[in-house]
Amino acid sequence: MSQPRPATRIPRDTDKPRRFVFVLLENFTLLSFASAVECLRIANRMMGREAYVWQVVGEDGGTCTCSAGAVFALDAGLEDLSRDDTVMICGGIDVQAATTKKLLAWLRREARKGLIVGGLCTAAHTLAKAGLLDGKRATIHWENQDSFAEDFEEVSLTKSVFVADGNRLTTAGGTSSLDLMLKLIADDHGEEIANAVADQLIYASIRTDQDTQRLSVPTRIGVRHPKLSQVIHQMESNIEEPVSPSILAQEVGMSTRQLERLFRRYLNRSPKRYYMELRLQKARNLLMQTDMSVINVALACGFASPSHFSKCYRAHYETTPYRERGSHATRPSG
């Protein structure tokens, strides 16, 4: 496996404030944006000077509404930037609709200047759509991983909290903005300043790009049984080509009947039922977040025929895949 490349640093006068330009997309996630800005504000306070400045912009230059409903006044529209600016695209819900042709054209033009471009939360989709992540490592919120992997095969998708690959930065959303910004502050001004910022934020455990974004299987399911965790991990890793319960049991040194009892005891369902729910959950994500045909979604989730897929989907979600797609029609993304 190739080692991640460090973020490109454009030489600059350290006495000159580093400028961040936050591009707010409609329905952006407030926590990701606020965490990033607060790190910069507190860094300035810790150093007793204006080491960082920032501007908040958006496509229309007027206002932008976050997913929590709060409306933000923008400083400007999509204007020309300096090559030593750092751009942070702030994504959130329905990032496909917020990634417009105008935004993509602006982003490609500015990226050609060589500046650092980052994507917070779901904005890795925007960077990938613009072609800025081709051949690079990246991350995105776990809920969007399935659709991202289908849409952008040329990007090496990871499950990391954040990724810095060359002059491209991506985060998984939520508090991962804190981890990325603390890394950038440490790169610029040293670990002592970054740790002081973390202390001010009551942030006791700074994560690195080696940390994964989701809770471990035992924590997620509320059960600490090593063999059960191994089986569930195998299920999650083999959605497109499901593995039979007998083989799963054999891999952890159990009989099929023992595996059945284990699932019944801890999860109140059979291994087959649990596996089916995992596959249907991925199918629902793909239906709602991509333009993949229902047939291709079925194949990607291990169903041999659309009719079987539709029957299982309806039994679980009380609607058909076609109706689900219709009620959450993917808007044009430009």
C-alpha contacts under 8 A as a table, 3 or more apart, distances in Angstrom:
res1	aa1	res2	aa2	distance
4	P	137	R	7.56
4	P	164	A	7.41
4	P	165	D	5.91
5	R	164	A	7.25
5	R	165	D	5.04
5	R	166	G	5.42
6	P	164	A	6.38
6	P	165	D	5.95
6	P	166	G	5.56
7	A	164	A	5.49
7	A	165	D	5.67
7	A	166	G	4.30
7	A	167	N	5.03
7	A	168	R	7.01
7	A	169	L	7.71
8	T	116	I	7.36
8	T	166	G	5.10
8	T	167	N	4.84
9	R	167	N	7.68
10	I	84	D	6.41
10	I	115	L	7.78
12	R	16	K	7.48
12	R	84	D	7.61
13	D	16	K	5.32
14	T	17	P	7.28
15	D	51	A	7.31
16	K	51	A	7.05
17	P	50	E	6.14
17	P	51	A	4.52
17	P	52	Y	4.83
17	P	53	V	6.18
18	R	51	A	6.31
18	R	52	Y	4.84
18	R	53	V	6.21
18	R	84	D	7.82
18	R	85	D	7.08
18	R	86	T	7.94
19	R	52	Y	5.87
19	R	53	V	4.85
19	R	54	W	5.32
19	R	55	Q	7.73
19	R	84	D	7.70
19	R	85	D	5.28
19	R	86	T	6.32
20	F	52	Y	7.52
20	F	53	V	6.37
20	F	54	W	4.58
20	F	55	Q	6.44
20	F	85	D	5.91
20	F	86	T	4.78
20	F	87	V	5.84
20	F	88	M	7.10
21	V	54	W	5.63
21	V	55	Q	4.91
21	V	56	V	6.00
21	V	57	V	7.04
21	V	85	D	6.95
21	V	86	T	6.12
21	V	87	V	4.79
21	V	88	M	6.06
22	F	54	W	7.28
22	F	55	Q	6.14
22	F	56	V	4.85
22	F	57	V	6.10
22	F	87	V	6.05
22	F	88	M	4.79
22	F	89	I	5.95
22	F	90	C	6.79
23	V	56	V	6.11
23	V	57	V	4.95
23	V	58	G	5.28
23	V	87	V	7.29
23	V	88	M	6.06
23	V	89	I	4.73
23	V	90	C	5.87
24	L	28	F	6.33
24	L	56	V	7.12
24	L	57	V	6.31
24	L	58	G	5.31
24	L	64	C	6.75
24	L	89	I	6.35
24	L	90	C	5.05
24	L	91	G	6.98
25	L	28	F	5.36
25	L	58	G	6.72
25	L	59	E	7.80
25	L	64	C	7.14
25	L	89	I	7.34
25	L	90	C	5.95
25	L	91	G	5.58
25	L	92	G	7.48
25	L	95	V	7.64
25	L	98	A	5.84
25	L	99	T	7.71
26	E	64	C	5.83
26	E	65	T	5.74
26	E	66	C	6.34
26	E	67	S	7.82
26	E	91	G	7.68
26	E	92	G	7.76
26	E	98	A	5.83
27	N	64	C	7.83
27	N	65	T	5.74
27	N	66	C	4.30
27	N	67	S	4.21
27	N	68	A	7.79
27	N	69	G	7.98
27	N	91	G	7.27
27	N	92	G	5.59
27	N	93	I	5.49
27	N	94	D	7.33
27	N	95	V	7.92
27	N	98	A	7.99
28	F	65	T	7.28
28	F	66	C	4.69
28	F	67	S	5.64
28	F	90	C	5.85
28	F	91	G	4.58
28	F	92	G	3.98
28	F	93	I	6.42
29	T	32	S	5.75
29	T	33	F	6.67
29	T	66	C	5.95
29	T	67	S	5.75
29	T	68	A	7.61
29	T	90	C	7.19
29	T	91	G	6.29
29	T	92	G	4.67
29	T	93	I	7.32
29	T	121	C	7.23
29	T	173	G	7.91
29	T	174	G	7.86
30	L	33	F	5.30
30	L	34	A	5.90
30	L	66	C	5.98
30	L	67	S	7.06
30	L	68	A	7.14
31	L	34	A	5.20
31	L	35	S	5.86
31	L	174	G	5.86
31	L	175	T	6.97
32	S	35	S	5.36
32	S	36	A	6.45
32	S	90	C	7.48
32	S	120	L	6.45
32	S	121	C	6.55
32	S	173	G	5.80
32	S	174	G	5.24
32	S	175	T	6.24
32	S	176	S	7.33
32	S	177	S	5.50
32	S	178	L	7.97
33	F	36	A	5.37
33	F	37	V	6.41
33	F	90	C	6.39
33	F	120	L	7.48
33	F	177	S	7.49
34	A	37	V	5.20
34	A	38	E	5.97
35	S	38	E	5.25
35	S	39	C	6.35
35	S	175	T	6.78
35	S	177	S	5.94
35	S	178	L	5.58
36	A	39	C	5.38
36	A	40	L	6.77
36	A	177	S	5.45
36	A	178	L	5.89
36	A	181	M	6.05
37	V	40	L	5.24
37	V	41	R	6.27
38	E	41	R	4.99
38	E	42	I	6.03
39	C	42	I	5.33
39	C	43	A	6.04
39	C	178	L	6.86
39	C	181	M	6.50
39	C	182	L	7.05
39	C	197	V	6.54
40	L	43	A	5.05
40	L	44	N	6.34
40	L	52	Y	6.11
40	L	53	V	7.78
40	L	181	M	7.77
41	R	44	N	5.32
41	R	45	R	6.50
41	R	52	Y	7.57
42	I	45	R	4.89
42	I	46	M	6.09
42	I	197	V	5.91
42	I	200	Q	7.49
43	A	46	M	5.07
43	A	47	M	6.20
43	A	51	A	7.47
43	A	52	Y	7.83
43	A	185	I	7.63
43	A	193	I	6.96
43	A	194	A	7.47
43	A	197	V	5.90
44	N	47	M	5.27
44	N	48	G	5.89
44	N	49	R	5.41
44	N	50	E	5.25
44	N	51	A	5.55
44	N	52	Y	6.50
45	R	48	G	5.03
45	R	49	R	6.74
46	M	193	I	7.00
46	M	196	A	7.06
46	M	197	V	7.14
47	M	50	E	7.94
47	M	51	A	7.54
47	M	193	I	7.55
50	E	53	V	6.91
55	Q	75	D	6.37
56	V	74	L	5.52
56	V	75	D	5.41
56	V	76	A	7.03
57	V	61	G	6.20
57	V	74	L	5.15
57	V	75	D	5.54
57	V	76	A	4.91
57	V	77	G	5.30
57	V	78	L	6.54
58	G	61	G	5.20
58	G	62	G	7.46
58	G	63	T	7.58
58	G	64	C	7.09
58	G	74	L	6.46
58	G	76	A	6.77
58	G	77	G	5.09
58	G	78	L	6.14
59	E	77	G	5.41
59	E	78	L	5.71
59	E	102	K	7.75
59	E	103	L	6.69
60	D	63	T	7.46
60	D	77	G	5.51
60	D	78	L	7.66
61	G	74	L	5.66
61	G	75	D	6.81
61	G	76	A	4.59
61	G	77	G	3.63
61	G	78	L	7.18
62	G	73	A	6.15
62	G	74	L	5.50
62	G	75	D	7.84
62	G	76	A	7.27
62	G	77	G	7.42
63	T	71	V	6.51
63	T	72	F	5.36
63	T	73	A	4.49
63	T	74	L	5.35
64	C	71	V	5.65
64	C	72	F	5.24
64	C	73	A	6.69
64	C	74	L	7.09
65	T	68	A	7.94
65	T	69	G	5.89
65	T	70	A	5.63
65	T	71	V	4.34
65	T	72	F	6.13
66	C	69	G	5.41
66	C	70	A	5.63
66	C	71	V	6.51
66	C	72	F	7.78
66	C	92	G	7.97
67	S	70	A	7.60
67	S	92	G	6.97
67	S	93	I	6.62
74	L	77	G	7.47
76	A	79	E	7.38
78	L	103	L	7.85
78	L	106	W	7.04
80	D	110	E	7.21
81	L	85	D	6.69
81	L	110	E	6.83
82	S	85	D	5.46
82	S	115	L	7.95
83	R	113	K	5.60
83	R	114	G	6.32
83	R	115	L	5.00
84	D	115	L	5.91
84	D	116	I	7.83
85	D	115	L	6.28
85	D	116	I	7.14
86	T	115	L	6.32
86	T	116	I	4.99
86	T	117	V	6.02
86	T	118	G	7.70
87	V	115	L	7.68
87	V	116	I	6.27
87	V	117	V	4.74
87	V	118	G	6.01
88	M	117	V	5.97
88	M	118	G	4.59
88	M	119	G	5.62
88	M	120	L	6.80
89	I	117	V	7.69
89	I	118	G	6.09
89	I	119	G	4.78
89	I	120	L	6.09
89	I	123	A	5.92
89	I	126	T	7.98
90	C	119	G	6.19
90	C	120	L	4.98
90	C	121	C	6.78
90	C	122	T	7.65
90	C	123	A	5.86
91	G	95	V	6.02
91	G	119	G	7.27
91	G	120	L	6.03
91	G	121	C	5.61
91	G	122	T	4.90
91	G	123	A	4.35
92	G	95	V	5.88
92	G	121	C	6.21
92	G	122	T	5.44
92	G	123	A	7.15
93	I	122	T	7.69
94	D	97	A	5.72
94	D	98	A	6.73
94	D	289	Q	7.79
95	V	98	A	4.95
95	V	99	T	6.07
95	V	122	T	6.50
95	V	123	A	6.87
95	V	125	H	7.16
95	V	126	T	7.39
96	Q	99	T	5.31
96	Q	125	H	7.43
96	Q	126	T	7.63
96	Q	289	Q	7.78
96	Q	330	T	7.71
96	Q	331	R	7.06
96	Q	332	P	7.29
96	Q	333	S	4.96
97	A	100	T	6.81
97	A	330	T	7.64
97	A	331	R	5.37
97	A	332	P	6.01
97	A	333	S	4.89
98	A	333	S	6.90
99	T	103	L	6.40
99	T	104	L	6.88
99	T	126	T	5.79
99	T	333	S	5.33
99	T	334	G	6.55
100	T	103	L	5.23
100	T	104	L	6.24
100	T	333	S	5.46
100	T	334	G	4.72
101	K	104	L	5.11
101	K	105	A	6.11
101	K	333	S	7.32
101	K	334	G	4.36
102	K	105	A	5.28
102	K	106	W	6.28
103	L	106	W	5.19
103	L	107	L	6.06
104	L	107	L	5.04
104	L	108	R	6.09
104	L	126	T	7.49
104	L	129	K	7.57
104	L	130	A	5.54
104	L	334	G	7.77
105	A	108	R	5.32
105	A	109	R	6.20
105	A	130	A	7.82
106	W	109	R	5.17
106	W	110	E	6.17
107	L	110	E	5.25
107	L	111	A	5.94
107	L	130	A	7.11
108	R	111	A	5.12
108	R	112	R	6.36
108	R	130	A	6.22
108	R	131	G	7.94
108	R	132	L	7.62
109	R	112	R	5.46
109	R	113	K	7.42
110	E	113	K	5.57
110	E	114	G	7.75
110	E	115	L	7.44
111	A	114	G	5.53
111	A	115	L	5.89
111	A	116	I	7.59
111	A	117	V	7.13
111	A	132	L	7.83
112	R	115	L	7.63
114	G	167	N	7.84
115	L	167	N	7.03
116	I	167	N	4.65
116	I	168	R	6.01
116	I	169	L	7.67
117	V	167	N	6.42
117	V	168	R	5.24
117	V	169	L	6.26
118	G	124	A	7.83
118	G	127	L	7.89
118	G	168	R	5.61
118	G	169	L	4.16
118	G	170	T	5.43
119	G	122	T	7.17
119	G	123	A	4.51
119	G	124	A	4.96
119	G	126	T	7.64
119	G	127	L	6.76
119	G	169	L	6.17
119	G	170	T	4.68
119	G	171	T	6.43
120	L	123	A	5.38
120	L	124	A	6.98
120	L	170	T	5.92
120	L	171	T	5.10
120	L	172	A	6.96
120	L	173	G	5.99
120	L	177	S	6.76
121	C	124	A	7.21
121	C	140	I	6.15
121	C	141	H	5.90
121	C	170	T	7.65
121	C	171	T	5.58
121	C	172	A	5.00
121	C	173	G	3.49
121	C	174	G	6.86
122	T	125	H	6.03
122	T	126	T	7.87
122	T	140	I	5.61
122	T	141	H	6.01
122	T	144	N	7.29
122	T	171	T	7.99
122	T	172	A	7.15
122	T	173	G	6.85
123	A	126	T	5.04
123	A	127	L	6.52
123	A	140	I	7.66
123	A	170	T	7.74
124	A	127	L	5.04
124	A	128	A	6.01
124	A	138	A	7.29
124	A	139	T	6.95
124	A	140	I	5.95
124	A	170	T	5.95
124	A	171	T	7.67
125	H	128	A	5.11
125	H	129	K	5.98
125	H	140	I	7.78
125	H	148	F	6.88
126	T	129	K	5.06
126	T	130	A	6.26
127	L	130	A	5.17
127	L	131	G	6.44
127	L	132	L	5.31
127	L	133	L	6.24
128	A	131	G	4.95
128	A	132	L	5.56
128	A	133	L	5.02
128	A	134	D	6.92
128	A	152	F	6.89
128	A	155	V	7.53
129	K	132	L	7.55
129	K	152	F	8.00
131	G	134	D	5.66
132	L	168	R	7.67
133	L	136	K	5.15
133	L	137	R	7.29
133	L	138	A	7.26
133	L	154	E	7.99
133	L	155	V	5.98
133	L	168	R	7.24
134	D	154	E	5.41
134	D	155	V	5.27
135	G	154	E	5.80
135	G	155	V	5.44
135	G	156	S	6.79
136	K	155	V	5.61
136	K	156	S	5.87
136	K	165	D	6.44
137	R	155	V	6.21
137	R	156	S	4.55
137	R	157	L	5.84
137	R	158	T	6.85
137	R	163	V	6.90
137	R	164	A	7.90
137	R	165	D	6.14
138	A	155	V	6.96
138	A	156	S	6.23
138	A	157	L	5.14
138	A	158	T	5.99
138	A	162	F	7.65
138	A	163	V	5.57
138	A	164	A	7.67
138	A	165	D	7.51
138	A	169	L	7.45
138	A	170	T	5.83
138	A	171	T	7.91
139	T	157	L	5.60
139	T	158	T	5.19
139	T	159	K	5.98
139	T	160	S	6.13
139	T	161	V	7.27
139	T	162	F	6.25
139	T	163	V	6.28
139	T	170	T	5.76
139	T	171	T	5.88
139	T	172	A	5.86
140	I	144	N	6.54
140	I	145	Q	6.31
140	I	157	L	7.96
140	I	159	K	7.53
140	I	170	T	6.98
140	I	171	T	5.97
140	I	172	A	4.39
140	I	173	G	7.12
141	H	144	N	5.52
141	H	145	Q	6.51
141	H	171	T	7.53
141	H	172	A	4.20
141	H	173	G	5.62
141	H	213	Q	7.95
142	W	145	Q	5.09
142	W	146	D	8.00
142	W	159	K	7.23
142	W	172	A	7.09
142	W	213	Q	7.35
142	W	214	R	7.21
143	E	146	D	7.36
143	E	285	N	7.50
144	N	147	S	5.65
144	N	148	F	6.07
144	N	285	N	7.49
144	N	289	Q	7.58
145	Q	148	F	5.10
145	Q	149	A	6.03
145	Q	157	L	7.91
146	D	149	A	5.34
146	D	150	E	6.47
146	D	282	K	6.87
146	D	285	N	7.09
146	D	286	L	6.69
147	S	150	E	5.18
147	S	151	D	6.15
147	S	285	N	6.95
147	S	286	L	5.40
147	S	289	Q	6.04
147	S	290	T	5.90
148	F	151	D	5.13
148	F	152	F	5.83
149	A	152	F	5.55
149	A	153	E	5.90
149	A	155	V	7.93
149	A	157	L	6.86
150	E	153	E	6.34
151	D	290	T	7.52
152	F	155	V	5.72
153	E	156	S	7.44
159	K	212	T	5.45
159	K	213	Q	6.13
159	K	214	R	7.88
160	S	163	V	6.66
160	S	171	T	7.97
160	S	172	A	7.26
160	S	209	D	5.72
160	S	210	Q	6.22
160	S	211	D	5.58
160	S	212	T	4.29
160	S	213	Q	5.65
161	V	171	T	5.99
161	V	172	A	5.34
161	V	176	S	5.71
161	V	179	D	7.92
161	V	207	R	7.51
161	V	208	T	7.26
161	V	209	D	5.90
161	V	210	Q	7.61
161	V	211	D	5.86
161	V	212	T	5.34
161	V	213	Q	4.77
162	F	169	L	7.46
162	F	170	T	5.63
162	F	171	T	4.14
162	F	172	A	6.01
162	F	176	S	6.50
162	F	177	S	7.92
162	F	179	D	7.53
162	F	180	L	6.31
162	F	208	T	7.43
162	F	209	D	5.21
163	V	169	L	5.75
163	V	170	T	5.34
163	V	171	T	6.41
163	V	209	D	5.66
164	A	167	N	7.25
164	A	168	R	5.97
164	A	169	L	4.61
164	A	170	T	6.71
164	A	209	D	7.76
165	D	168	R	5.37
165	D	169	L	6.42
166	G	169	L	7.97
171	T	176	S	5.98
171	T	177	S	6.38
171	T	180	L	7.28
172	A	176	S	6.05
172	A	177	S	7.99
172	A	213	Q	6.83
173	G	176	S	5.54
173	G	177	S	6.61
174	G	177	S	6.85
175	T	178	L	5.53
175	T	179	D	7.26
176	S	179	D	5.15
176	S	180	L	6.44
177	S	180	L	5.21
177	S	181	M	6.05
178	L	181	M	5.27
178	L	182	L	5.99
179	D	182	L	5.21
179	D	183	K	6.26
179	D	206	I	5.98
179	D	207	R	5.73
179	D	208	T	6.77
180	L	183	K	5.13
180	L	184	L	6.36
180	L	208	T	7.96
181	M	184	L	4.99
181	M	185	I	6.09
182	L	185	I	5.04
182	L	186	A	6.06
182	L	194	A	5.31
182	L	195	N	7.84
182	L	197	V	7.62
182	L	198	A	7.47
182	L	206	I	8.00
183	K	186	A	5.04
183	K	187	D	6.15
183	K	194	A	7.30
183	K	208	T	7.99
184	L	187	D	5.01
184	L	188	D	6.18
185	I	188	D	5.04
185	I	189	H	5.80
185	I	190	G	6.95
185	I	191	E	7.83
185	I	193	I	7.28
185	I	194	A	5.68
186	A	189	H	5.31
186	A	190	G	4.22
186	A	191	E	4.62
186	A	192	E	7.50
186	A	193	I	6.70
186	A	194	A	5.14
187	D	190	G	5.90
187	D	191	E	7.65
189	H	193	I	6.44
189	H	194	A	7.75
190	G	193	I	5.81
190	G	194	A	6.67
191	E	194	A	5.02
191	E	195	N	5.98
192	E	195	N	5.18
192	E	196	A	6.18
193	I	196	A	5.00
193	I	197	V	6.28
194	A	197	V	5.14
194	A	198	A	6.30
195	N	198	A	4.95
195	N	199	D	6.15
196	A	199	D	5.07
196	A	200	Q	6.36
197	V	200	Q	5.15
197	V	201	L	6.36
198	A	201	L	5.02
198	A	202	I	6.21
198	A	203	Y	5.00
198	A	204	A	6.94
198	A	206	I	7.61
199	D	202	I	4.98
199	D	203	Y	5.93
199	D	204	A	6.94
200	Q	203	Y	7.56
203	Y	206	I	6.91
207	R	210	Q	7.79
207	R	211	D	6.12
208	T	211	D	5.61
209	D	212	T	7.76
212	T	215	L	7.99
215	L	219	T	6.06
215	L	220	R	5.92
216	S	219	T	5.31
216	S	220	R	6.15
217	V	220	R	5.09
217	V	221	I	6.16
217	V	229	S	5.87
217	V	232	I	7.47
217	V	233	H	7.18
218	P	221	I	5.46
218	P	222	G	5.67
218	P	223	V	5.03
218	P	224	R	4.94
218	P	225	H	7.16
218	P	229	S	6.10
219	T	222	G	5.04
219	T	223	V	6.75
219	T	224	R	7.44
220	R	223	V	7.96
223	V	266	Y	7.01
224	R	229	S	7.49
225	H	228	L	5.40
225	H	229	S	6.19
226	P	229	S	5.12
226	P	230	Q	6.21
227	K	230	Q	5.02
227	K	231	V	6.30
227	K	252	V	6.13
228	L	231	V	5.23
228	L	232	I	6.26
228	L	262	L	7.26
228	L	263	F	7.57
229	S	232	I	5.19
229	S	233	H	6.09
230	Q	233	H	5.15
230	Q	234	Q	6.29
230	Q	252	V	7.38
231	V	234	Q	5.08
231	V	235	M	6.26
231	V	248	L	6.17
231	V	249	A	7.59
231	V	252	V	7.40
232	I	235	M	4.94
232	I	236	E	6.19
233	H	236	E	5.15
233	H	237	S	6.21
234	Q	237	S	5.07
234	Q	238	N	6.20
234	Q	248	L	7.63
235	M	238	N	5.24
235	M	239	I	6.54
235	M	242	P	7.13
235	M	243	V	7.26
235	M	275	Y	6.35
235	M	278	L	7.91
236	E	239	I	6.12
236	E	278	L	7.10
238	N	241	E	5.56
238	N	242	P	5.41
238	N	243	V	6.86
239	I	242	P	5.44
239	I	278	L	7.73
239	I	279	R	5.92
239	I	300	A	7.42
239	I	301	C	5.41
239	I	302	G	6.03
240	E	299	L	6.78
240	E	300	A	4.89
240	E	301	C	4.60
240	E	302	G	4.32
240	E	303	F	7.99
241	E	301	C	7.59
241	E	302	G	5.29
242	P	302	G	6.11
243	V	247	I	6.64
243	V	248	L	6.68
244	S	247	I	5.44
244	S	248	L	6.35
245	P	248	L	4.96
245	P	249	A	5.98
245	P	256	T	6.50
245	P	259	L	7.86
245	P	271	P	6.65
245	P	272	K	6.89
246	S	249	A	5.15
246	S	250	Q	6.16
246	S	255	S	7.24
246	S	256	T	5.13
247	I	250	Q	4.94
247	I	251	E	6.17
248	L	251	E	5.23
248	L	252	V	6.80
249	A	252	V	5.50
249	A	253	G	6.28
249	A	254	M	4.93
249	A	255	S	5.68
249	A	256	T	5.48
249	A	258	Q	7.95
249	A	259	L	5.96
250	Q	253	G	5.02
250	Q	254	M	5.53
250	Q	255	S	6.47
250	Q	256	T	7.63
251	E	254	M	7.60
254	M	258	Q	6.08
254	M	259	L	6.52
255	S	258	Q	5.15
255	S	259	L	6.35
256	T	259	L	5.09
256	T	260	E	6.23
257	R	260	E	5.01
257	R	261	R	6.32
258	Q	261	R	5.12
258	Q	262	L	6.16
259	L	262	L	4.98
259	L	263	F	6.30
259	L	271	P	7.39
260	E	263	F	5.36
260	E	264	R	6.18
260	E	270	S	5.78
260	E	271	P	6.22
261	R	264	R	5.05
261	R	265	R	5.96
262	L	265	R	5.23
262	L	266	Y	6.26
263	F	266	Y	5.43
263	F	267	L	5.24
263	F	268	N	6.35
263	F	269	R	5.95
263	F	270	S	5.65
263	F	271	P	5.98
264	R	267	L	5.59
264	R	268	N	4.27
264	R	269	R	4.99
264	R	270	S	5.87
265	R	268	N	5.87
269	R	273	R	6.20
269	R	274	Y	6.47
270	S	273	R	5.15
270	S	274	Y	6.25
271	P	274	Y	5.13
271	P	275	Y	6.04
272	K	275	Y	5.19
272	K	276	M	6.15
273	R	276	M	5.04
273	R	277	E	6.30
274	Y	277	E	5.18
274	Y	278	L	6.45
275	Y	278	L	5.18
275	Y	279	R	6.39
276	M	279	R	5.14
276	M	280	L	6.14
277	E	280	L	5.07
277	E	281	Q	6.00
277	E	316	H	7.90
278	L	281	Q	5.14
278	L	282	K	6.42
279	R	282	K	5.25
279	R	283	A	6.21
279	R	301	C	5.41
279	R	302	G	7.31
280	L	283	A	4.83
280	L	284	R	6.14
280	L	301	C	7.31
280	L	313	Y	6.52
281	Q	284	R	5.18
281	Q	285	N	6.41
282	K	285	N	5.11
282	K	286	L	6.31
282	K	301	C	6.90
283	A	286	L	5.15
283	A	287	L	6.14
283	A	297	V	6.01
283	A	298	A	7.00
283	A	300	A	7.84
283	A	301	C	6.14
284	R	287	L	5.08
284	R	288	M	6.17
284	R	321	P	7.86
285	N	288	M	5.30
285	N	289	Q	5.89
286	L	289	Q	5.24
286	L	290	T	5.39
286	L	292	M	7.18
286	L	297	V	6.57
287	L	290	T	5.95
287	L	291	D	7.27
287	L	292	M	7.02
287	L	294	V	7.26
287	L	297	V	7.07
287	L	321	P	7.35
287	L	324	E	7.24
287	L	325	R	5.67
288	M	324	E	7.55
288	M	325	R	6.26
288	M	328	H	5.77
288	M	329	A	7.11
288	M	330	T	6.88
289	Q	330	T	6.77
290	T	330	T	6.76
291	D	330	T	6.58
292	M	296	N	6.13
292	M	297	V	6.27
293	S	296	N	5.21
293	S	297	V	6.22
294	V	297	V	5.01
294	V	298	A	6.13
294	V	306	P	7.40
294	V	321	P	6.85
294	V	322	Y	7.11
295	I	298	A	5.08
295	I	299	L	6.37
295	I	305	S	7.72
295	I	306	P	5.69
296	N	299	L	5.05
296	N	300	A	6.06
297	V	300	A	5.05
297	V	301	C	6.28
298	A	301	C	5.29
298	A	302	G	6.44
298	A	303	F	5.10
298	A	304	A	7.29
298	A	305	S	7.17
298	A	306	P	6.16
298	A	309	F	6.00
299	L	302	G	5.24
299	L	303	F	5.27
299	L	304	A	6.29
299	L	305	S	7.69
300	A	303	F	7.58
303	F	306	P	7.16
303	F	308	H	6.91
303	F	309	F	5.78
304	A	308	H	7.46
304	A	309	F	7.87
305	S	308	H	5.46
305	S	309	F	6.35
306	P	309	F	4.95
306	P	310	S	5.97
307	S	310	S	5.09
307	S	311	K	6.15
308	H	311	K	5.11
308	H	312	C	6.22
309	F	312	C	5.29
309	F	313	Y	5.98
310	S	313	Y	5.06
310	S	314	R	6.03
310	S	320	T	5.81
310	S	321	P	6.09
311	K	314	R	5.32
311	K	315	A	6.26
311	K	320	T	7.70
312	C	315	A	5.15
312	C	316	H	6.34
313	Y	316	H	5.28
313	Y	317	Y	5.86
313	Y	318	E	7.37
313	Y	319	T	7.05
313	Y	320	T	6.18
313	Y	321	P	6.61
314	R	317	Y	5.29
314	R	318	E	4.58
314	R	319	T	4.68
314	R	320	T	4.98
314	R	321	P	7.51
315	A	318	E	5.65
315	A	319	T	7.77
317	Y	320	T	7.74
319	T	323	R	6.42
319	T	324	E	6.65
320	T	323	R	5.25
320	T	324	E	6.17
321	P	324	E	4.99
321	P	325	R	6.11
322	Y	325	R	5.12
322	Y	326	G	6.18
323	R	326	G	4.88
323	R	327	S	6.09
324	E	327	S	5.27
324	E	328	H	6.23
325	R	328	H	5.23
325	R	329	A	5.45
325	R	330	T	7.87
326	G	329	A	5.05
